[in-house]
Amino acid sequence: MTTTTQIDLPVGTWKFDKAHSVLSFVARHMMVTKVRGSFPGFDGTIEVAPNPADSKVKVEIETASVSTGVVDRDAHLVSPDFFDVATFPSMSFESTDIMEEKGQWRLTGNLTIKGVTNPVTLDVSFDGTHTNPWGKTIAAFSASADVDRGDWGLTWNVPLQTGGVLVGKKVRLEIEAQLIKEDPEALVQ
């Protein structure tokens, strides 16, 4: 599907289709390789306003759902060295600004991890809309940003004998989101 700069979504509430969305990250390991992981436990909405710049995005992520495909690494990530899930069972993102500049959309919001909130700006691509086989309107977006994990107190590391550290400071956030428009009539019981 072609990426478009014009966002034309029906006004209303859109929920993440969790079966077709991925919230992932990429970090350097031992300064040379990349380790990928994701957070399959999440929920969120986008409230689309008549003017896309006035829309709101809100996402809640279960920190214990972190998955890198390696049991021992995942156990370390949920420990107090990283996400400390016993104390901080979730992290969140809430938008503060959506803007288009020279054909590129940017979504800025507050990302809260371990009780620390910092602004993050994601580069966003609108991948289009479609009607699924069940008659529901769906929309797709891709988004990414580079962050410094130390800004949220995620500073655990081990120095390497040859120089550098075990875990890179910079982390790339990558989001592939499929959204389903909520039917307001279905919500009335």
C-alpha positions as CSV (number, residue, x, y, z in Angstrom):
1,M,0.0,0.0,0.0
2,T,1.3,3.5,-0.8
3,T,2.2,5.8,2.0
4,T,0.3,9.0,1.8
5,T,0.9,12.5,3.3
6,Q,-2.8,13.4,3.4
7,I,-4.7,11.8,6.3
8,D,-8.4,11.4,5.5
9,L,-10.0,9.4,8.3
10,P,-13.6,9.5,9.4
11,V,-14.0,11.4,12.7
12,G,-14.5,9.3,15.8
13,T,-12.8,6.7,18.0
14,W,-10.4,4.2,16.5
15,K,-9.1,1.2,18.6
16,F,-5.9,-0.6,17.9
17,D,-6.4,-4.0,16.3
18,K,-3.9,-5.8,18.5
19,A,-3.8,-8.9,16.3
20,H,-2.5,-6.8,13.5
21,S,-0.4,-4.2,15.3
22,V,3.1,-4.3,16.7
23,L,4.8,-2.1,19.3
24,S,8.5,-2.9,19.0
25,F,12.0,-1.7,19.8
26,V,15.5,-2.2,18.5
27,A,18.6,-1.8,20.7
28,R,22.3,-2.4,20.2
29,H,23.9,-5.4,22.0
30,M,27.7,-5.4,22.5
31,M,27.9,-2.3,20.3
32,V,27.6,-4.4,17.1
33,T,24.4,-6.5,16.9
34,K,20.8,-5.5,17.1
35,V,18.3,-7.0,19.5
36,R,14.6,-6.7,18.7
37,G,11.7,-7.0,21.1
38,S,8.0,-6.1,21.3
39,F,5.2,-5.4,23.8
40,P,2.2,-7.6,22.8
41,G,0.2,-6.4,25.8
42,F,-1.2,-3.0,25.0
43,D,-4.4,-1.1,24.4
44,G,-5.1,2.3,22.9
45,T,-7.3,4.6,21.0
46,I,-7.1,7.4,18.6
47,E,-9.8,10.1,18.8
48,V,-9.9,11.5,15.2
49,A,-11.0,15.1,15.1
50,P,-12.3,16.9,12.0
51,N,-8.8,18.6,11.7
52,P,-6.2,15.7,12.0
53,A,-3.9,18.0,14.0
54,D,-6.5,18.1,16.8
55,S,-6.7,14.3,17.1
56,K,-5.6,12.5,20.3
57,V,-3.6,9.3,20.7
58,K,-3.5,7.4,24.0
59,V,-1.7,4.0,24.5
60,E,-1.2,1.9,27.7
61,I,1.5,-0.8,27.5
62,E,1.9,-3.8,29.9
63,T,5.6,-3.8,30.8
64,A,5.5,-7.4,31.8
65,S,4.5,-8.3,28.2
66,V,8.0,-7.5,26.9
67,S,9.2,-10.2,24.5
68,T,12.6,-10.6,22.8
69,G,12.3,-14.3,22.1
70,V,14.9,-15.1,24.9
71,V,13.4,-16.1,28.2
72,D,16.5,-15.1,30.3
73,R,16.7,-11.7,28.6
74,D,13.0,-11.1,29.1
75,A,13.3,-12.0,32.8
76,H,16.1,-9.4,33.1
77,L,14.0,-6.7,31.3
78,V,11.1,-7.1,33.7
79,S,13.5,-6.9,36.7
80,P,14.3,-3.7,38.7
81,D,17.4,-3.3,36.4
82,F,15.1,-2.3,33.6
83,F,11.2,-2.0,33.7
84,D,10.7,-3.1,37.4
85,V,7.3,-4.5,36.6
86,A,6.4,-5.2,40.2
87,T,6.5,-1.5,40.9
88,F,5.6,-0.2,37.4
89,P,3.2,-2.6,35.7
90,S,2.6,-0.3,32.8
91,M,4.0,2.5,30.7
92,S,2.0,5.0,28.7
93,F,2.0,7.4,25.7
94,E,-0.4,10.3,25.4
95,S,-0.2,12.7,22.5
96,T,0.3,16.5,22.9
97,D,0.7,17.6,19.3
98,I,0.2,16.2,15.8
99,M,1.6,18.2,12.9
100,E,2.4,17.9,9.2
101,E,5.5,19.6,7.9
102,K,6.6,19.3,4.3
103,G,4.6,16.2,3.7
104,Q,5.9,14.4,6.9
105,W,3.6,13.9,9.9
106,R,5.0,14.0,13.4
107,L,3.2,12.9,16.5
108,T,4.6,14.3,19.8
109,G,3.5,13.0,23.1
110,N,4.5,12.2,26.7
111,L,6.0,8.8,27.2
112,T,6.0,7.6,30.8
113,I,8.2,4.7,31.9
114,K,9.0,3.9,35.5
115,G,7.2,7.0,36.6
116,V,9.4,9.3,34.5
117,T,7.7,11.3,31.7
118,N,9.5,12.7,28.7
119,P,8.4,14.0,25.4
120,V,8.9,11.8,22.3
121,T,8.3,12.8,18.7
122,L,7.4,10.0,16.2
123,D,7.7,10.2,12.5
124,V,4.4,8.9,11.2
125,S,3.4,7.5,7.8
126,F,-0.3,7.0,7.1
127,D,-0.6,3.8,5.1
128,G,-4.3,4.2,4.1
129,T,-7.7,2.9,4.9
130,H,-9.7,-0.1,3.7
131,T,-12.9,-2.1,4.5
132,N,-12.1,-5.5,5.9
133,P,-14.1,-8.6,4.9
134,W,-16.5,-8.0,7.9
135,G,-17.4,-4.6,6.8
136,K,-15.3,-2.7,9.3
137,T,-13.3,0.4,8.3
138,I,-9.6,-0.1,9.1
139,A,-6.7,2.3,8.9
140,A,-2.9,1.7,9.0
141,F,0.0,3.8,10.3
142,S,3.7,3.3,10.7
143,A,5.7,5.3,13.2
144,S,9.2,5.4,14.6
145,A,11.5,7.4,16.9
146,D,15.0,7.1,18.4
147,V,15.2,7.7,22.1
148,D,17.8,7.6,24.8
149,R,16.7,4.9,27.4
150,G,18.7,6.8,30.1
151,D,16.1,9.6,29.9
152,W,13.7,7.2,31.7
153,G,16.2,5.9,34.2
154,L,16.9,2.7,32.2
155,T,20.6,2.9,32.7
156,W,21.7,-0.6,33.6
157,N,24.8,-1.7,31.7
158,V,28.1,-3.6,31.7
159,P,31.3,-2.2,30.3
160,L,33.1,-4.4,27.8
161,Q,36.8,-5.2,28.0
162,T,37.3,-4.0,24.5
163,G,35.5,-0.7,25.1
164,G,31.9,0.2,24.9
165,V,29.0,-1.3,26.8
166,L,26.8,-4.4,26.6
167,V,23.5,-2.5,25.9
168,G,23.4,0.6,23.7
169,K,21.9,3.8,25.0
170,K,19.8,4.6,21.9
171,V,16.7,2.6,21.3
172,R,14.6,2.7,18.2
173,L,10.9,2.6,18.7
174,E,8.9,1.1,15.8
175,I,5.1,0.9,15.6
176,E,3.0,-0.8,12.9
177,A,-0.6,0.0,13.8
178,Q,-3.8,-1.2,12.3
179,L,-6.9,0.5,13.7
180,I,-10.6,-0.3,13.6
181,K,-13.2,2.4,13.7
182,E,-15.6,1.9,16.5
183,D,-19.2,1.8,15.6
184,P,-21.0,4.3,17.9
185,E,-24.3,2.4,17.5
186,A,-22.7,-0.8,18.7
187,L,-21.7,0.9,21.9
188,V,-25.3,1.8,22.9
189,Q,-26.9,-1.1,24.7
